[in-house]
Amino acid sequence: MKSFSLQTYLDDIYSRFPEAEHQPIIGLTGNFVDGETRLVDRYYKSVIAAGGTPVIIPPVTDKNIILNTLEHIDGLILTGGGDFNPLWAGEEPSPRLHGINSTRDLAELLTVRLAYNRQIPMLGICRGIQTLVTALDGEVDQDIAEKYKTRREIISGTGNDAHALIKHSQDADRNEPTHNVIIDKNSVLYTLYNTEKIAVNSFHHQAVRNGGKRFNVCAKSPDGIIEAIESSEYKSIIGVQWHPEWLEDSGPALFKWLVDKSKEFHYAKNLHKRILTLDTHCDTPMFFPKGIHFEQRDPRILVDMHKMAEGHQDAVIMVAYLPQPKIGESFSSKVEFNVSSPTEYADLIFDKIEAIVKANSRYISIARTPADLYEDKRKGRRSIMLGIENGLALERNLNNVKHFAQRGVVYITLCHNGDNDICDSARGCNTHNGVSQFGEKVIKEMNKYGIMVDLSHAGEKSFYDALEISSTPIVCSHSNCKALCDVPRNLTDDQLKALARHDGVAHITLYHGFLRNDSIEANINDAMEHLNHAIDIMGVEHVGLGTDFDGDGGIKGIADSSELINFTLQLLRRRFNERDIERIWGGNWLRIMALVQQSRTE
């Protein structure tokens, strides 16, 4: 018998602790009709049945409302409804266009773009699949019958197309399947159903024309209409043209998929709140003198304040990259700016970084020690550390080691692509047979002033020489495994073992040419293979991530800083525990940094 005693229900809630288990929060876009935001109960009941907590998202365009909503949800469902205004796609309205819902359009397009940038799992249903492609550079047919013959037209010989269109806008009950869809066997959708054909319901006159580069088509109806899409970028995004909330047999699988991915995403977000996430190498500063807006989401660069926030990234080591001149070339001819020397150029880059940080000091700062990084995280700021890529910046002057130490430089990559006066490069011509006499003095001076010695880009003999010369562990800020991709820049298994014996670290990088040396485009799975190989050889205490963003780094799955949380999701899927994820995400590097800085004698 139903009780009308509120206290009875409260007593039940408070009879245990915690009061409830956490469930991922799933936002559902509400339909807007006659001044009311509505949601058919089947949507939220399907979320509840899958183990999620549903909340309705009203069609509001205020950026603060949208961003605060996205901050608190773990997954997003884009629900069905009326047509989009075709002007959002740069098209004029077809005579067959039905009623548009202008109140929903902009609110949902903004929500999708911002959720996409934040890696929030999404499921688009009917209008929702069209929301996905409209927001993310795909194309929608305003009316699919305009481009297909009906069966009557085929019989009469009229019409302009050779395909027969089946009936997609049915009059049957919504829980009645009315046609089949054929699922691509190489898709996430296939893993949910483990069959190539399922029967679905159908209530639409529009459909996706072209999913665009961000989506793969993963299901079609017998007449060739796109019925489902999924992310081509290793994001948790699926769109379906049918209404799974009404299908008792096949519907629950999609909602369970979304809730499971949302649960995983929630855990990753919370993990990033507890641990420090550090990318040890990016080349973004080379663009700073070109009018880059680091405080904006600037499409010209892969790392900025927005992308770092979206990817839940705490810190990055930004380097002053100095190209190595060939014999007979001047350094000034290799850079676009009027500088007289490599040292001046490095200082120019650091001046630009400091100016950017000063203008945004509420949100970001320059860190010089591990303690600085943790203090910034505690205060809600992101951190930039300074590095140098190519010891050419020293200009054969040992006093410049002290100069750059005082500027806050935490590591110097001894060389780049070409031998310099410090050592031979992996792509050099063995000028010194390893580290030069001057290079030995540089390494010892770096030890003296607490600057980490970075051997990425160095030749193999230079690597082993530096291991013996340095009194502190060395690092490879962005290097991969030669056993998996045989290029000069990568490290052999023997180098990895030697590095581990000397308590150094090697951080995998995201440049496709160091991940694969065939014609196949590298992706996040390739990066994880290199990480796993390095762990097998060295142990988890000696690895990390140095993306090389804006230095040609960036692959499908981790294309820029906004996608760095995807790296954590991959670690979780491979059953790494929190302690090991913390090590990989910078803990190993910071152990070495602390040791190097504590060993300084000046």
HELIX and SHEET records of a PDB file:
HELIX    1   1 LEU A    6  ILE A   13  1                                   8    
HELIX    2   2 ASP A   41  ALA A   49  1                                   9    
HELIX    3   3 LYS A   63  HIS A   72  1                                  10    
HELIX    4   4 PRO A   86  ALA A   89  5                                   4    
HELIX    5   5 SER A  102  ASN A  117  1                                  16    
HELIX    6   6 ARG A  127  ALA A  135  1                                   9    
HELIX    7   7 ILE A  144  LYS A  147  5                                   4    
HELIX    8   8 ARG A  151  SER A  156  1                                   6    
HELIX    9   9 VAL A  188  TYR A  193  1                                   6    
HELIX   10  10 PRO A  244  TRP A  246  5                                   3    
HELIX   11  11 GLY A  251  ARG A  274  1                                  24    
HELIX   12  12 THR A  284  LYS A  290  5                                   7    
HELIX   13  13 MET A  305  GLU A  310  1                                   6    
HELIX   14  14 PHE A  331  LYS A  334  5                                   4    
HELIX   15  15 PRO A  342  ALA A  359  1                                  18    
HELIX   16  16 PRO A  370  ARG A  378  1                                   9    
HELIX   17  17 GLY A  391  LEU A  394  5                                   4    
HELIX   18  18 ASN A  399  ARG A  407  1                                   9    
HELIX   19  19 GLN A  437  TYR A  449  1                                  13    
HELIX   20  20 GLU A  460  ILE A  469  1                                  10    
HELIX   21  21 ASP A  493  ARG A  501  1                                   9    
HELIX   22  22 HIS A  512  LEU A  515  1                                   4    
HELIX   23  23 ILE A  524  MET A  538  1                                  15    
HELIX   24  24 VAL A  540  HIS A  542  5                                   3    
HELIX   25  25 SER A  561  GLU A  563  5                                   3    
HELIX   26  26 ILE A  565  ARG A  573  1                                   9    
HELIX   27  27 GLU A  578  GLU A  582  1                                   5    
HELIX   28  28 ARG A  583  GLY A  587  3                                   5    
HELIX   29  29 ASN A  588  GLN A  598  1                                  11    
SHEET    1   A 9 THR A  53  ILE A  57  0                                        
SHEET    2   A 9 ILE A  25  THR A  29  1                                        
SHEET    3   A 9 GLY A  75  LEU A  78  1                                        
SHEET    4   A 9 MET A 122  ILE A 125  1                                        
SHEET    5   A 9 ILE A 237  VAL A 240  1                                        
SHEET    6   A 9 ILE A 226  SER A 231 -1                                        
SHEET    7   A 9 PHE A 215  LYS A 220 -1                                        
SHEET    8   A 9 HIS A 179  ILE A 183 -1                                        
SHEET    9   A 9 LYS A 197  VAL A 200 -1                                        
SHEET    1   B 2 ASN A  31  VAL A  33  0                                        
SHEET    2   B 2 GLU A  36  ARG A  38 -1                                        
SHEET    1   C 2 GLU A 139  ASP A 141  0                                        
SHEET    2   C 2 ALA A 207  ASN A 210 -1                                        
SHEET    1   D 4 LEU A 278  CYS A 282  0                                        
SHEET    2   D 4 ALA A 315  TYR A 321  1                                        
SHEET    3   D 4 ARG A 382  GLU A 389  1                                        
SHEET    4   D 4 ILE A 364  ILE A 366  1                                        
SHEET    1   E 5 LEU A 278  CYS A 282  0                                        
SHEET    2   E 5 ALA A 315  TYR A 321  1                                        
SHEET    3   E 5 ARG A 382  GLU A 389  1                                        
SHEET    4   E 5 VAL A 409  THR A 413  1                                        
SHEET    5   E 5 MET A 452  ASP A 454  1                                        
SHEET    1   F 3 VAL A 475  CYS A 476  0                                        
SHEET    2   F 3 VAL A 505  ILE A 508  1                                        
SHEET    3   F 3 VAL A 543  LEU A 545  1                                        
END                                                                             
